[in-house]
Amino acid sequence: MILWFAYLIMGIAGLGTLSCLGAAAIRKTPNDFTMVPVALTALLLLAQIVIAIIAPFAGNQARGDLLEFWLYLIVAFVLLLAAGVWALIERSITANVILALTLATVAVMVYRMCVIWGVW
């Protein structure tokens, strides 16, 4: 796991959380302003999956349990996809709250992945 890349994922997820909460506070339905951080975080997690496959071959071994790391990574990715699809199907103010909670959860999961990999 690359530390700066994890910071990038957590930063975008954090900013996306704030944008989704702000949109929910002003009673807006999901739009580009709230969906782009979700899609960008999902793309970054997809890149993290590729990095996690290649990293052990490059000498960057995980110090923790690999099964736990992979489950965090896969669940975080699937959560984002599910929340994004759900927000597109049910375009309500509540969808922005769900997107915010999902992005916050993904940020915490990425932090936990860093701890498992051993970069912190």
For each residue, the residues with C-beta under 8 A, 3 or more apart:
1: 5 6 48 51 52 55 60 62 113 114 117 119
2: 5 6 51 55 119
3: 6 7 114 119 120
4: 7 8
5: 1 2 8 9 44 47 48 51
6: 1 2 3 9 10 48 110 111 113 114 119
7: 3 4 10 11
8: 4 5 11 12 44
9: 5 6 12 13 41 44 45 48 106 107 110
10: 6 7 13 14 107 110 111
11: 7 8 14 15
12: 8 9 15 16 37 40 41 44
13: 9 10 16 17 37 41 103 104 106 107 110
14: 10 11 17 18 103 104 107
15: 11 12 18 19 37
16: 12 13 19 20 34 36 37 38 40 41 99 100 103
17: 13 14 20 21 100 103 104 107
18: 14 15 21 22 100
19: 15 16 22 23 33 34 37
20: 16 17 23 24 34 37 96 97 99 100 103
21: 17 18 24 25 96 97 100
22: 18 19 25 26
23: 19 20 26 28 30 31 33 34 96
24: 20 21 27 28 93 94 96 97 100
25: 21 22
26: 22 23
27: 24 93
28: 23 24 31 33 34 93 96
29: 91 92 93 95 96
30: 23 34 35 87 88 91 95 96 99
31: 23 28 34 35
32: 35 36
33: 19 23 28 36
34: 16 19 20 23 28 30 31 37 38 87 96 99
35: 30 31 32 38 39 84 87 88 99
36: 16 32 33 39 40
37: 12 13 15 16 19 20 34 40 41 103
38: 16 34 35 41 42 80 83 84 87 99 102 103
39: 35 36 42 43 84
40: 12 16 36 37 43 44
41: 9 12 13 16 37 38 44 45 80 103 106
42: 38 39 45 46 77 80 81 84
43: 39 40 46 47
44: 5 8 9 12 40 41 47 48
45: 9 41 42 48 49 73 76 77 80 106
46: 42 43 49 50 77
47: 5 43 44 50 51
48: 1 5 6 9 44 45 51 52 73 110
49: 45 46 52 53 73 74 77
50: 46 47 53 54
51: 1 2 5 47 48 54 55
52: 1 48 49 55 69 70 73
53: 49 50 56
54: 50 51 57 58
55: 1 2 51 52 58 60 61
56: 53 59 60 61 62
57: 54
58: 54 55
59: 56
60: 1 55 56
61: 55 56
62: 1 56 65 66 69 116 117 118
63: 116 117 118
64: 68 69 115 116 117 118
65: 62 68 69 116
66: 62 69 70
67: 70 71
68: 64 65 71 72 116
69: 52 62 64 65 66 72 73 113 116 117
70: 52 66 67 73 74
71: 67 68 74 75
72: 68 69 75 76 109 112 113 116
73: 45 48 49 52 69 70 76 77 113
74: 49 70 71 77 78
75: 71 72 78 79 109
76: 45 72 73 79 80 105 106 109 110 113
77: 42 45 46 49 73 74 80 81
78: 74 75 81 82
79: 75 76 82 83 102 105 106
80: 38 41 42 45 76 77 83 84 102 103 106
81: 42 77 78 84 85
82: 78 79 85 86
83: 38 79 80 86 87 98 99 102
84: 35 38 39 42 80 81 87 88 99
85: 81 82 88 89
86: 82 83 89 90 95 98
87: 30 34 35 38 83 84 90 91 95 96 98 99
88: 30 35 84 85 91
89: 85 86
90: 86 87 94 95
91: 29 30 87 88 95
92: 29 95
93: 24 27 28 29 96 97
94: 24 90 97 98
95: 29 30 86 87 90 91 92 98 99
96: 20 21 23 24 28 29 30 34 87 93 99 100
97: 20 21 24 93 94 100 101
98: 83 86 87 94 95 101 102
99: 16 20 30 34 35 38 83 84 87 95 96 102 103
100: 16 17 18 20 21 24 96 97 103 104
101: 97 98 104 105
102: 38 79 80 83 98 99 105 106
103: 13 14 16 17 20 37 38 41 80 99 100 106 107
104: 13 14 17 100 101 107 108
105: 76 79 101 102 108 109
106: 9 13 41 45 76 79 80 102 103 109 110
107: 9 10 13 14 17 103 104 110 111
108: 104 105 111 112
109: 72 75 76 105 106 112 113
110: 6 9 10 13 48 76 106 107 113 114
111: 6 10 107 108 114 115
112: 72 108 109 115 116
113: 1 6 69 72 73 76 109 110 116 117
114: 1 3 6 110 111 117 119 120
115: 64 111 112 118 120
116: 62 63 64 65 68 69 72 112 113
117: 1 62 63 64 69 113 114
118: 62 63 64 115
119: 1 2 3 6 114
120: 3 114 115
